[in-house]
Amino acid sequence: MNIGIDISQVVYGTGVSVYTKELVRELLLLKSEHHFTLFAGVLRRSRDLDAYVKTLSGNFTLVTAPIPPRVADVLWNYIQVIPIEFFVGNVSLFHTSDWTEPRARCPKISTVHDLSPLLYPETAHPRVKRVFLRKLHLLKESQNHVIVPSLTIENELLKQGFLSTHIHTIYEAPHPALINAPQLDVFKRFSLPKQYALCVGTNERKNLERSIGACRKLGIHLVVVGESQNNMHVSSEVTYTGFVSNTELANLYRHAVVFLYPSLYEGFGLPILEAFALACPVVTSNLGSMQEIAGDAAVLVNPYDEASLVSGVKRAIKTRTTLIKKGEKRVRMFSWRTAAEKTLALYESLDL
């Protein structure tokens, strides 16, 4: 087969970027006779694309087009006159991105990472929400096959009327660059006290206000990876790191007394696995994908109840050694190689 994959999103440094980078890298390393045509609509980020492509090895061809995101949205999600084959040539199937849904003459597969713009529209930028809803409509209308990262998202798509036979749950895995990051003195780098709890992300869904309240009651300093939104919750009890490198993030996990992740909604909950891999005990929500991914390796709490968070942090600190061992065992169940193998099997099943 000649398998087409849209890799335009690898240049943006997001969780979706990590997914695409690692999935494609592992697909190319699998022993198969397939050829891969990697398509990237990139205008100003060609250097970032080139840097990634240089890390790849395998049987692939790169096809680029100077198409920025806004143009891609109109071209693929609305006009839908030009098929993707116009750019990539004849392919056996095409794996679309989470941003656009181009017309194609061949079978298509798309990955839906979560439904937050639909279920939590108040936390999404209006343009992101509009693009997502349009793509979701196109996916449902075309009845394409869809990859999702958790059973939680699978069930949500079923509620939206998607066919159960066209939804495929394939778990993701931690970012290798985090797991293999070198040691760094984050206490000196961020001027931190000897004991701190860690949160990642500042979106409203991350439930940061309750995490701050719980840590304040326990007298534990909280480190938040990200920027304070409109200077909210800024105090001497909280450190906002802003953007961090993979090395900085890995070591923030390594040295935290606990990782707090009482999110109200996630498609997968990748930071849970990152914390497991970096020997940090986890306190997370007892609902949705967080519960699904964490299993029994984390302390599960009611994310809407601050008292539950306080109790959960106390328990995590008390059972720290046990939780770290469970987390290290749990994270071994998730790998990009397995994700690639299952994705390739799905590709092959659609080669009609």
C-alpha positions as CSV (number, residue, x, y, z in Angstrom):
1,M,0.0,0.0,0.0
2,N,0.9,3.6,-0.4
3,I,-0.4,5.2,2.8
4,G,-0.9,9.0,3.0
5,I,-0.7,10.8,6.3
6,D,-1.3,14.5,7.0
7,I,1.6,15.6,9.3
8,S,1.0,19.3,9.1
9,Q,0.5,19.5,12.8
10,V,4.0,18.3,13.8
11,V,5.3,21.9,13.8
12,Y,3.1,23.3,16.5
13,G,4.5,21.8,19.7
14,T,1.1,20.6,21.0
15,G,0.0,17.2,22.3
16,V,-1.4,16.5,18.8
17,S,2.0,17.3,17.5
18,V,3.6,14.7,19.8
19,Y,0.9,12.1,18.7
20,T,1.6,12.6,15.0
21,K,5.4,12.7,15.4
22,E,5.7,9.5,17.5
23,L,3.0,7.6,15.6
24,V,4.6,8.3,12.2
25,R,8.1,7.6,13.6
26,E,7.0,4.2,14.8
27,L,5.0,3.4,11.7
28,L,8.1,3.9,9.6
29,L,10.1,1.6,11.9
30,L,7.7,-1.3,11.6
31,K,8.8,-4.1,9.2
32,S,6.3,-3.7,6.4
33,E,6.4,-3.4,2.6
34,H,4.2,-0.3,2.7
35,H,5.2,3.1,1.4
36,F,4.2,6.2,3.3
37,T,3.5,9.6,1.6
38,L,3.7,12.3,4.3
39,F,1.9,15.5,3.5
40,A,2.5,18.8,5.2
41,G,0.7,22.0,4.5
42,V,3.3,24.4,5.9
43,L,4.1,28.0,5.1
44,R,6.2,29.7,7.8
45,R,7.3,26.6,9.8
46,S,9.2,24.8,7.1
47,R,12.4,24.7,9.3
48,D,10.5,22.9,12.1
49,L,9.2,20.4,9.6
50,D,12.6,19.8,8.1
51,A,14.1,19.2,11.6
52,Y,11.4,16.6,12.3
53,V,11.7,14.8,8.9
54,K,15.5,14.5,9.4
55,T,14.8,12.3,12.4
56,L,12.8,9.8,10.4
57,S,14.0,6.7,8.7
58,G,12.0,4.3,6.5
59,N,10.2,4.1,3.3
60,F,8.5,7.5,2.9
61,T,8.1,10.4,0.6
62,L,7.5,14.0,1.9
63,V,5.1,16.2,0.0
64,T,4.7,19.8,1.0
65,A,2.4,22.7,0.0
66,P,2.5,26.3,1.1
67,I,-0.9,26.1,2.8
68,P,-1.3,28.0,6.1
69,P,-4.0,26.7,8.6
70,R,-6.6,29.3,7.7
71,V,-6.4,28.5,4.0
72,A,-6.4,24.7,4.8
73,D,-9.6,25.2,6.8
74,V,-11.4,26.8,3.9
75,L,-9.9,24.5,1.3
76,W,-10.5,21.2,3.0
77,N,-13.4,21.8,5.4
78,Y,-15.6,24.0,3.2
79,I,-14.8,24.1,-0.5
80,Q,-13.8,20.5,-0.8
81,V,-13.4,20.6,-4.5
82,I,-9.7,19.6,-4.8
83,P,-9.1,16.0,-3.6
84,I,-6.0,15.3,-1.5
85,E,-4.7,13.2,-4.4
86,F,-4.1,16.4,-6.4
87,F,-1.1,17.0,-4.0
88,V,0.0,13.5,-2.9
89,G,-0.8,11.4,-6.0
90,N,-2.6,8.1,-5.8
91,V,-2.7,6.7,-2.3
92,S,-4.4,3.6,-0.9
93,L,-5.8,5.5,2.0
94,F,-5.3,8.9,3.7
95,H,-5.0,9.6,7.5
96,T,-6.3,13.1,8.1
97,S,-5.3,15.5,10.9
98,D,-7.4,16.7,13.8
99,W,-7.8,20.1,12.0
100,T,-8.9,19.4,8.4
101,E,-10.9,16.9,6.5
102,P,-10.0,17.0,2.8
103,R,-12.0,15.4,0.1
104,A,-10.4,12.1,-1.2
105,R,-11.1,9.4,-3.7
106,C,-9.6,6.8,-1.4
107,P,-10.7,5.6,2.0
108,K,-9.9,7.9,4.9
109,I,-9.1,7.6,8.6
110,S,-9.1,10.5,11.1
111,T,-8.0,10.8,14.7
112,V,-10.3,12.5,17.1
113,H,-8.4,13.3,20.3
114,D,-11.3,14.7,22.3
115,L,-14.6,16.5,22.1
116,S,-13.9,19.4,24.4
117,P,-14.9,22.1,21.8
118,L,-18.3,20.4,21.7
119,L,-18.8,19.5,25.3
120,Y,-16.9,22.5,26.9
121,P,-17.4,25.2,24.3
122,E,-16.7,28.0,26.9
123,T,-13.1,26.7,27.2
124,A,-12.3,26.7,23.5
125,H,-11.4,29.7,21.2
126,P,-14.3,30.5,18.9
127,R,-12.3,29.6,15.8
128,V,-11.1,26.3,17.2
129,K,-14.7,25.5,18.1
130,R,-15.9,26.4,14.6
131,V,-13.2,24.3,12.9
132,F,-13.8,21.3,15.2
133,L,-17.5,21.3,14.8
134,R,-17.2,21.5,11.0
135,K,-14.7,18.6,10.9
136,L,-16.9,16.5,13.2
137,H,-19.8,17.1,10.9
138,L,-17.8,16.0,7.9
139,L,-16.6,12.9,9.6
140,K,-20.1,11.8,10.7
141,E,-21.5,12.6,7.2
142,S,-18.9,10.6,5.4
143,Q,-18.9,7.7,7.9
144,N,-15.1,7.6,7.8
145,H,-13.2,5.4,10.2
146,V,-12.1,7.2,13.3
147,I,-9.2,6.5,15.8
148,V,-9.8,7.7,19.3
149,P,-7.3,7.6,22.3
150,S,-9.7,6.2,24.9
151,L,-13.0,4.3,25.4
152,T,-14.3,7.5,26.9
153,I,-14.1,9.3,23.6
154,E,-15.4,6.2,21.8
155,N,-18.5,6.3,23.9
156,E,-18.9,10.1,23.3
157,L,-18.8,9.6,19.5
158,L,-21.4,6.8,19.8
159,K,-23.6,9.4,21.6
160,Q,-23.1,11.7,18.6
161,G,-24.4,9.0,16.2
162,F,-21.1,7.6,14.9
163,L,-21.1,3.9,13.8
164,S,-19.6,1.6,16.4
165,T,-17.9,-0.4,13.7
166,H,-16.0,2.7,12.5
167,I,-14.6,3.8,15.9
168,H,-11.2,2.3,16.9
169,T,-9.7,3.0,20.3
170,I,-5.9,3.0,20.2
171,Y,-4.1,4.2,23.3
172,E,-1.3,6.7,23.2
173,A,1.9,6.8,25.2
174,P,4.3,9.2,27.0
175,H,6.7,11.4,25.0
176,P,10.1,9.7,24.7
177,A,11.8,13.0,25.0
178,L,10.4,13.5,28.5
179,I,11.3,10.0,29.7
180,N,14.8,10.2,28.5
181,A,15.4,13.8,29.5
182,P,18.7,14.6,31.4
183,Q,18.7,15.7,35.0
184,L,18.2,19.4,35.8
185,D,18.1,21.3,39.1
186,V,14.6,22.7,38.9
187,F,14.7,24.0,42.4
188,K,17.4,26.5,41.3
189,R,15.9,27.0,37.9
190,F,12.5,28.1,39.2
191,S,13.5,29.1,42.8
192,L,11.3,26.4,44.3
193,P,10.9,25.2,47.9
194,K,12.1,21.7,48.8
195,Q,8.5,20.4,48.7
196,Y,6.0,21.2,46.0
197,A,3.0,19.8,44.1
198,L,2.8,20.0,40.4
199,C,-0.1,20.9,37.9
200,V,0.2,21.0,34.1
201,G,-1.9,23.3,32.1
202,T,-4.1,26.3,32.9
203,N,-7.2,25.8,30.7
204,E,-10.4,26.0,32.7
205,R,-11.0,22.3,32.3
206,K,-7.8,21.7,34.4
207,N,-9.7,22.7,37.5
208,L,-6.7,24.8,38.7
209,E,-8.7,26.8,41.3
210,R,-9.5,23.7,43.4
211,S,-5.9,22.5,43.1
212,I,-4.7,25.8,44.4
213,G,-7.2,25.7,47.3
214,A,-6.3,22.2,48.2
215,C,-2.5,22.9,48.3
216,R,-3.2,26.1,50.3
217,K,-5.0,24.1,53.0
218,L,-2.2,21.6,53.1
219,G,0.5,24.3,53.2
220,I,2.2,22.9,50.0
221,H,3.6,25.1,47.4
222,L,2.1,24.6,43.9
223,V,4.0,24.7,40.7
224,V,1.8,25.3,37.6
225,V,3.3,24.6,34.1
226,G,1.9,27.4,32.0
227,E,1.0,31.1,32.2
228,S,-1.5,32.5,34.7
229,Q,-4.7,33.5,32.9
230,N,-5.3,37.2,33.3
231,N,-3.2,37.1,36.5
232,M,-5.7,34.9,38.3
233,H,-4.6,32.9,41.3
234,V,-1.2,34.6,41.5
235,S,0.3,34.5,44.9
236,S,3.5,33.6,46.8
237,E,2.0,30.1,47.2
238,V,2.0,29.4,43.5
239,T,4.7,29.4,40.8
240,Y,3.8,29.7,37.2
241,T,6.6,28.5,35.0
242,G,5.4,29.7,31.6
243,F,6.5,27.6,28.7
244,V,9.0,24.9,29.7
245,S,11.3,22.6,27.7
246,N,11.0,18.8,27.8
247,T,14.0,18.6,30.2
248,E,12.4,21.2,32.5
249,L,9.1,19.4,32.5
250,A,10.6,16.0,33.1
251,N,12.5,17.2,36.1
252,L,9.5,19.1,37.5
253,Y,7.7,15.7,37.5
254,R,10.7,13.9,39.0
255,H,11.0,16.2,42.0
256,A,7.3,16.9,42.8
257,V,5.9,15.4,46.0
258,V,2.7,14.8,44.0
259,F,1.2,15.5,40.6
260,L,-2.3,17.0,40.8
261,Y,-4.5,16.4,37.8
262,P,-8.2,16.8,38.8
263,S,-9.2,17.7,35.3
264,L,-12.9,18.0,34.5
265,Y,-12.5,16.5,31.0
266,E,-9.7,15.0,28.9
267,G,-9.6,12.9,25.8
268,F,-6.7,10.8,27.1
269,G,-4.8,12.3,30.0
270,L,-1.3,12.0,28.8
271,P,0.3,13.9,31.8
272,I,-0.9,11.0,34.0
273,L,1.4,8.6,32.1
274,E,4.2,11.1,32.0
275,A,4.1,11.3,35.8
276,F,4.0,7.5,36.1
277,A,7.0,7.2,33.9
278,L,8.9,9.8,35.9
279,A,8.2,8.3,39.3
280,C,5.8,10.9,40.5
281,P,2.6,9.9,42.5
282,V,-0.6,11.0,40.9
283,V,-3.9,12.4,42.2
284,T,-6.5,12.6,39.4
285,S,-10.2,12.6,38.7
286,N,-12.4,9.6,39.3
287,L,-14.2,10.1,36.0
288,G,-13.8,9.8,32.2
289,S,-10.5,9.1,30.6
290,M,-8.5,10.0,33.7
291,Q,-9.9,7.1,35.6
292,E,-9.6,4.9,32.5
293,I,-5.9,5.6,32.0
294,A,-4.8,5.8,35.6
295,G,-6.4,2.5,36.7
296,D,-5.5,1.6,40.2
297,A,-2.1,3.3,40.0
298,A,-3.3,6.8,41.1
299,V,-5.4,8.3,43.9
300,L,-8.8,9.0,42.3
301,V,-10.8,12.0,43.7
302,N,-14.0,13.9,43.0
303,P,-12.7,16.9,41.0
304,Y,-15.7,19.0,42.0
305,D,-15.0,18.6,45.8
306,E,-11.9,20.5,47.2
307,A,-12.1,18.4,50.3
308,S,-11.7,15.3,48.2
309,L,-8.5,16.8,46.6
310,V,-7.1,17.5,50.1
311,S,-7.7,14.0,51.2
312,G,-6.3,12.6,48.0
313,V,-3.1,14.6,48.3
314,K,-2.6,13.4,51.9
315,R,-3.1,9.8,50.8
316,A,-0.7,10.1,47.9
317,I,2.0,11.5,50.1
318,K,1.4,8.8,52.7
319,T,1.5,6.0,50.1
320,R,4.1,7.6,47.8
321,T,6.3,4.5,47.4
322,T,3.5,2.2,46.6
323,L,2.0,4.6,44.1
324,I,5.3,5.1,42.3
325,K,5.7,1.3,41.9
326,K,2.1,1.0,40.6
327,G,2.6,3.9,38.2
328,E,5.8,2.4,36.8
329,K,4.0,-0.9,36.2
330,R,0.9,0.8,34.7
331,V,2.8,3.0,32.2
332,R,4.5,-0.1,30.7
333,M,1.1,-1.0,29.3
334,F,1.3,2.0,26.9
335,S,3.7,2.3,24.0
336,W,4.0,4.1,20.7
337,R,5.1,0.8,19.1
338,T,1.9,-0.8,20.1
339,A,-0.1,2.2,18.9
340,A,1.7,2.0,15.5
341,E,1.1,-1.7,15.2
342,K,-2.6,-1.3,15.8
343,T,-2.9,1.7,13.5
344,L,-1.1,-0.2,10.7
345,A,-3.4,-3.2,11.2
346,L,-6.4,-0.8,10.8
347,Y,-4.8,0.6,7.6
348,E,-4.4,-2.9,6.2
349,S,-8.0,-3.8,7.1
350,L,-9.2,-0.9,4.9
351,D,-7.1,-1.9,1.9
352,L,-10.1,-3.1,-0.1
